Amino acid sequence: MTAIASPIETLEPTAAELPRFADVAAAAERLAGHAVETPLLESDAVNRLVGGRLLVKAEVLQHGGAFKFRGAFNRLVQLDAEERTRGVVAFSSGNHAQGVAAAARLLGIHATIVMPADAPAIKVAATREHGAEIITYDRFTESREEIAARLARERGSTLVPSFDDFHIIAGQGTAGLELVRQARDVGARLDDVVICCGGGGLTAGCSLAIRELTRDTRIWCAEPAAFNDHQRSLEAGRRLANDPSARSICDALLAPEPGLLTFAINRETLTGGLAVTDQEALDAVAFAFRHFKLVLEPGGAVALASVLFGRIPSEGRTIAVVCSGGNIEAEMFARALGVGA
């Protein structure tokens, strides 16, 4: 399931194609008054359990139940009047879909979202409620990128990638900007920050902010064990793809390989990658509900799981984790809590 795949042959992005800290700061100005400044939570009981200080950045409380609104709004708000009339096209298993749909609704833009046919019903329903048009595909036999690109060409719409985009990365980085400031406000010196990672947009954006503002902090990405492409790519020094037969309940983190732009940033800013099992992610979902009263989806819980299950030492350390999303179906939540059938 986690065998190393062949390296991906691509051209390296130029420095001009990669966002920098200044772009994250500019995104924060655009998002002011539109995005939720999500809280940084702490529990004395949890601190005793981990033997250190654990801070939880609750991105589940962002618009759409995940961090994705940040990047989507930063991308869409910069479209000119003519581009807005032609609409946008995005592809997503659900969280980016909701982020784009919510941002598009606020800005009066028509959004078309390409979603896998097996996407959680809660994510499909929420995306549709924001007024987006949904096109479904088979994630195992069809290419979402090709479908979305074709639709964008046919309609003259702007394509809004889920992670490998300059403005998306910069927008996601505003969560890291907030995290560092909030940690300082509570007198916390961050030893480690762990960020949930799929294609790497949140990780890349946050790491740009964190590395600029607190240079001694170790920064880690966290992934499902069957989709640990970033972890393996960081170790290899080049982008490696996941096994196409791999499966995970962490539907928000099932990117086939690291992004071209995101990996170019992450290999320079990250300390390394961490991976957890699906069961550990589910246990972290239950832990977050019990101790922080947060509802996480499995993919949004992998950073927390990596600390709870000892992927990095926590004794005597101050660690922040970014809990990236909370769009979980009732059946999966009941499974995590060990209740129901």
C-alpha positions as CSV (number, residue, x, y, z in Angstrom):
1,M,0.0,0.0,0.0
2,T,2.9,2.4,0.7
3,A,5.4,1.1,-1.8
4,I,7.5,3.9,-3.4
5,A,6.2,4.8,-6.8
6,S,8.3,6.0,-9.7
7,P,9.5,9.6,-9.5
8,I,7.4,12.2,-11.4
9,E,9.2,13.9,-14.2
10,T,8.4,17.6,-14.2
11,L,10.0,21.0,-14.6
12,E,11.0,22.8,-11.5
13,P,8.9,26.0,-10.8
14,T,10.7,29.3,-10.9
15,A,11.0,31.5,-7.9
16,A,8.5,33.9,-9.4
17,E,5.9,31.1,-9.5
18,L,6.2,30.5,-5.8
19,P,4.4,32.6,-3.1
20,R,6.5,34.2,-0.3
21,F,5.7,35.4,3.2
22,A,4.7,38.8,1.8
23,D,2.0,37.1,-0.3
24,V,0.6,35.4,2.8
25,A,0.5,38.7,4.6
26,A,-1.3,40.3,1.6
27,A,-3.8,37.5,1.6
28,A,-4.5,38.1,5.2
29,E,-5.5,41.7,4.4
30,R,-7.9,40.5,1.7
31,L,-9.5,37.9,4.0
32,A,-9.9,40.4,6.9
33,G,-13.6,40.6,7.7
34,H,-14.5,37.6,5.5
35,A,-12.7,34.6,6.9
36,V,-13.1,33.4,10.5
37,E,-10.1,33.9,12.8
38,T,-10.3,30.4,14.2
39,P,-9.3,29.8,17.8
40,L,-6.2,28.2,19.2
41,L,-7.4,25.8,21.9
42,E,-5.7,24.4,24.9
43,S,-6.7,21.9,27.6
44,D,-4.9,21.4,30.9
45,A,-6.1,17.8,31.0
46,V,-4.6,17.2,27.5
47,N,-1.4,18.9,28.5
48,R,-1.0,16.5,31.4
49,L,-1.7,13.5,29.1
50,V,0.9,14.5,26.5
51,G,3.5,15.7,29.1
52,G,3.9,19.0,27.4
53,R,1.7,21.8,25.9
54,L,-0.6,21.0,23.0
55,L,-2.3,23.8,21.1
56,V,-5.1,23.1,18.6
57,K,-5.7,25.4,15.7
58,A,-9.4,24.7,15.1
59,E,-9.8,25.3,11.3
60,V,-13.0,23.2,11.5
61,L,-14.7,26.4,12.6
62,Q,-13.8,28.2,9.4
63,H,-16.5,28.8,6.8
64,G,-17.4,25.5,5.2
65,G,-16.0,23.5,8.1
66,A,-12.4,23.6,6.8
67,F,-9.5,25.8,6.0
68,K,-10.2,25.8,2.3
69,F,-12.3,29.0,2.3
70,R,-9.0,31.0,2.9
71,G,-7.3,30.0,-0.3
72,A,-10.5,30.0,-2.4
73,F,-11.5,33.6,-1.4
74,N,-8.0,34.8,-1.9
75,R,-8.0,33.4,-5.4
76,L,-11.6,34.5,-6.4
77,V,-11.5,38.0,-5.0
78,Q,-8.6,38.8,-7.4
79,L,-10.7,38.0,-10.5
80,D,-11.6,41.0,-12.6
81,A,-15.2,41.8,-13.5
82,E,-15.1,39.9,-16.9
83,E,-13.6,36.8,-15.3
84,R,-16.3,36.8,-12.7
85,T,-19.0,36.8,-15.3
86,R,-17.5,33.6,-16.8
87,G,-17.5,31.7,-13.5
88,V,-15.0,29.3,-12.0
89,V,-14.4,25.6,-12.1
90,A,-12.8,23.6,-9.3
91,F,-12.2,19.9,-8.5
92,S,-12.5,18.5,-5.0
93,S,-13.6,15.7,-2.8
94,G,-15.5,18.2,-0.7
95,N,-13.7,20.7,1.4
96,H,-12.2,22.7,-1.4
97,A,-15.6,22.4,-3.1
98,Q,-17.3,24.0,-0.2
99,G,-14.6,26.7,0.2
100,V,-14.9,27.7,-3.5
101,A,-18.7,27.5,-3.4
102,A,-18.9,29.7,-0.3
103,A,-16.4,32.3,-1.7
104,A,-18.1,32.3,-5.1
105,R,-21.5,32.9,-3.4
106,L,-20.2,35.9,-1.4
107,L,-18.6,37.4,-4.6
108,G,-21.6,36.7,-6.9
109,I,-19.7,34.2,-9.1
110,H,-21.1,31.0,-10.6
111,A,-19.1,27.9,-9.4
112,T,-18.9,24.5,-11.1
113,I,-17.3,21.8,-8.9
114,V,-16.0,18.4,-10.2
115,M,-16.5,16.0,-7.3
116,P,-16.0,12.2,-7.0
117,A,-19.1,10.2,-7.1
118,D,-18.2,8.6,-3.8
119,A,-17.6,12.0,-2.0
120,P,-19.3,12.1,1.5
121,A,-22.9,13.1,1.1
122,I,-22.5,15.8,3.7
123,K,-19.9,17.5,1.6
124,V,-21.9,17.2,-1.6
125,A,-25.0,18.6,0.1
126,A,-23.1,21.5,1.7
127,T,-21.5,22.4,-1.7
128,R,-24.9,22.4,-3.4
129,E,-26.4,24.6,-0.7
130,H,-23.9,27.3,-1.5
131,G,-25.4,27.3,-5.0
132,A,-22.6,25.5,-6.9
133,E,-23.2,23.3,-9.9
134,I,-21.8,19.8,-9.3
135,I,-20.3,17.4,-11.9
136,T,-19.4,13.9,-10.6
137,Y,-16.7,11.5,-11.8
138,D,-15.2,8.2,-10.8
139,R,-12.0,9.0,-8.8
140,F,-10.5,5.6,-9.7
141,T,-11.0,5.6,-13.5
142,E,-11.3,9.2,-14.5
143,S,-9.1,12.3,-14.1
144,R,-10.7,15.2,-12.3
145,E,-8.0,17.5,-13.6
146,E,-8.8,16.6,-17.2
147,I,-12.6,17.0,-16.6
148,A,-12.2,20.3,-14.9
149,A,-9.8,21.7,-17.5
150,R,-12.2,20.7,-20.3
151,L,-15.1,22.4,-18.6
152,A,-13.1,25.5,-18.0
153,R,-12.0,25.7,-21.7
154,E,-15.6,25.1,-22.9
155,R,-17.1,27.7,-20.6
156,G,-14.2,30.2,-20.6
157,S,-14.1,29.9,-16.8
158,T,-11.2,30.3,-14.5
159,L,-9.8,27.0,-13.1
160,V,-9.3,27.1,-9.4
161,P,-7.0,24.2,-8.3
162,S,-7.4,22.7,-4.9
163,F,-3.8,23.2,-3.8
164,D,-1.2,23.8,-6.5
165,D,-1.9,27.5,-7.1
166,F,0.1,30.6,-6.1
167,H,-3.0,32.4,-4.6
168,I,-4.5,29.3,-3.0
169,I,-1.2,28.5,-1.2
170,A,-0.9,32.2,0.0
171,G,-4.5,32.2,1.3
172,Q,-4.1,28.9,3.2
173,G,-1.0,30.3,4.8
174,T,-3.1,32.9,6.7
175,A,-4.0,30.0,9.2
176,G,-0.3,29.8,10.0
177,L,0.0,33.5,10.4
178,E,-2.9,33.5,12.9
179,L,-1.4,30.5,14.7
180,V,1.9,32.1,15.4
181,R,0.3,35.3,16.7
182,Q,-2.2,33.5,18.8
183,A,0.6,31.3,20.3
184,R,2.6,34.4,21.3
185,D,-0.5,35.9,22.8
186,V,-0.7,33.0,25.3
187,G,3.0,33.0,26.0
188,A,3.8,29.9,24.0
189,R,7.1,29.3,22.3
190,L,6.4,26.8,19.5
191,D,8.8,23.8,19.4
192,D,6.8,22.0,16.7
193,V,3.9,22.6,14.4
194,V,2.1,19.7,12.7
195,I,-0.2,20.3,9.7
196,C,-2.6,17.9,8.0
197,C,-1.4,17.4,4.4
198,G,-3.0,16.2,1.2
199,G,-1.7,18.0,-1.8
200,G,0.3,20.3,0.4
201,G,-1.3,23.7,0.0
202,L,-2.1,24.3,3.6
203,T,1.2,22.9,4.7
204,A,3.1,25.1,2.2
205,G,1.3,28.3,3.0
206,C,1.4,27.8,6.8
207,S,5.1,26.9,6.6
208,L,5.9,30.1,4.8
209,A,4.4,32.1,7.6
210,I,5.7,30.0,10.5
211,R,9.3,29.8,9.1
212,E,9.4,33.6,8.7
213,L,8.0,34.4,12.1
214,T,9.5,31.7,14.3
215,R,12.6,30.2,12.6
216,D,13.5,27.6,15.2
217,T,10.2,25.9,15.2
218,R,10.2,22.4,13.6
219,I,7.4,22.0,11.0
220,W,5.9,18.7,10.1
221,C,3.3,17.5,7.6
222,A,1.0,14.7,8.7
223,E,-0.7,12.2,6.3
224,P,-2.6,8.9,6.2
225,A,-0.1,6.0,6.2
226,A,-1.4,4.8,2.8
227,F,-1.1,8.3,1.3
228,N,2.3,9.4,2.7
229,D,3.6,10.8,-0.5
230,H,5.0,13.9,1.1
231,Q,6.7,12.0,3.8
232,R,8.4,9.7,1.2
233,S,9.1,12.6,-1.2
234,L,10.8,14.6,1.5
235,E,13.0,11.6,2.4
236,A,13.8,11.0,-1.3
237,G,14.3,14.6,-2.2
238,R,12.0,14.3,-5.2
239,R,8.2,14.0,-5.8
240,L,6.9,10.4,-5.4
241,A,3.4,9.3,-6.2
242,N,1.1,7.1,-4.1
243,D,0.2,3.6,-5.0
244,P,-3.0,3.9,-7.2
245,S,-4.5,0.9,-5.3
246,A,-4.2,2.7,-1.9
247,R,-7.3,3.4,0.0
248,S,-8.0,5.5,3.2
249,I,-11.0,6.9,5.1
250,C,-9.2,10.3,5.1
251,D,-11.0,11.4,1.9
252,A,-9.8,15.0,2.2
253,L,-6.1,13.9,1.9
254,L,-6.1,11.5,-1.1
255,A,-4.0,13.5,-3.5
256,P,-2.1,11.2,-5.9
257,E,1.2,13.0,-5.3
258,P,2.6,16.3,-3.9
259,G,1.9,19.4,-5.9
260,L,4.6,20.9,-8.0
261,L,4.5,24.3,-6.3
262,T,3.7,22.9,-2.9
263,F,6.5,20.4,-2.8
264,A,9.0,23.1,-4.0
265,I,8.1,25.1,-0.9
266,N,7.7,22.2,1.6
267,R,11.1,20.6,0.9
268,E,12.7,23.9,1.9
269,T,10.5,24.6,5.0
270,L,9.6,21.3,6.5
271,T,11.5,19.3,9.1
272,G,9.9,16.1,7.8
273,G,6.7,14.1,7.3
274,L,4.6,12.0,9.7
275,A,2.1,9.3,9.0
276,V,-0.8,7.7,10.9
277,T,-3.1,4.8,10.4
278,D,-6.8,5.2,9.7
279,Q,-7.6,3.8,13.1
280,E,-5.3,6.3,14.8
281,A,-7.1,9.1,12.8
282,L,-10.5,7.8,14.0
283,D,-9.2,7.7,17.6
284,A,-8.0,11.3,17.3
285,V,-11.5,12.2,16.1
286,A,-12.9,10.8,19.3
287,F,-10.2,12.4,21.4
288,A,-10.9,15.9,19.9
289,F,-14.6,15.5,20.6
290,R,-14.1,14.4,24.2
291,H,-11.4,16.9,25.2
292,F,-12.0,19.9,22.9
293,K,-15.7,19.5,21.9
294,L,-14.6,19.6,18.3
295,V,-16.0,17.6,15.5
296,L,-13.2,16.5,13.1
297,E,-13.2,14.4,10.0
298,P,-10.5,11.7,9.8
299,G,-8.4,13.7,7.4
300,G,-8.6,16.8,9.7
301,A,-7.4,14.7,12.6
302,V,-4.1,13.2,11.3
303,A,-2.0,16.0,12.7
304,L,-3.5,15.6,16.2
305,A,-3.2,11.8,15.8
306,S,0.5,12.1,15.0
307,V,1.1,13.7,18.4
308,L,-1.2,11.5,20.4
309,F,0.4,8.4,19.0
310,G,4.0,9.5,19.5
311,R,5.2,10.2,16.0
312,I,7.1,13.1,17.5
313,P,8.1,13.5,21.2
314,S,5.8,15.7,23.2
315,E,7.3,15.5,26.7
316,G,8.3,19.0,27.8
317,R,7.6,20.5,24.4
318,T,5.1,23.0,23.1
319,I,3.4,21.6,20.0
320,A,0.6,23.2,17.8
321,V,-1.5,21.1,15.5
322,V,-3.7,22.4,12.7
323,C,-7.0,20.4,12.7
324,S,-7.9,21.2,9.1
325,G,-11.5,20.0,8.6
326,G,-14.6,18.7,10.3
327,N,-17.0,17.6,7.5
328,I,-17.7,14.1,8.7
329,E,-20.7,12.0,8.0
330,A,-22.8,10.8,11.0
331,E,-22.0,7.1,10.4
332,M,-18.2,7.8,10.4
333,F,-18.5,9.9,13.5
334,A,-20.4,7.2,15.3
335,R,-17.8,4.7,14.2
336,A,-15.0,7.0,15.7
337,L,-16.9,7.3,19.0
338,G,-17.7,3.6,19.1
339,V,-21.4,4.0,19.2
340,G,-24.3,2.7,17.1
341,A,-24.3,-0.2,14.7
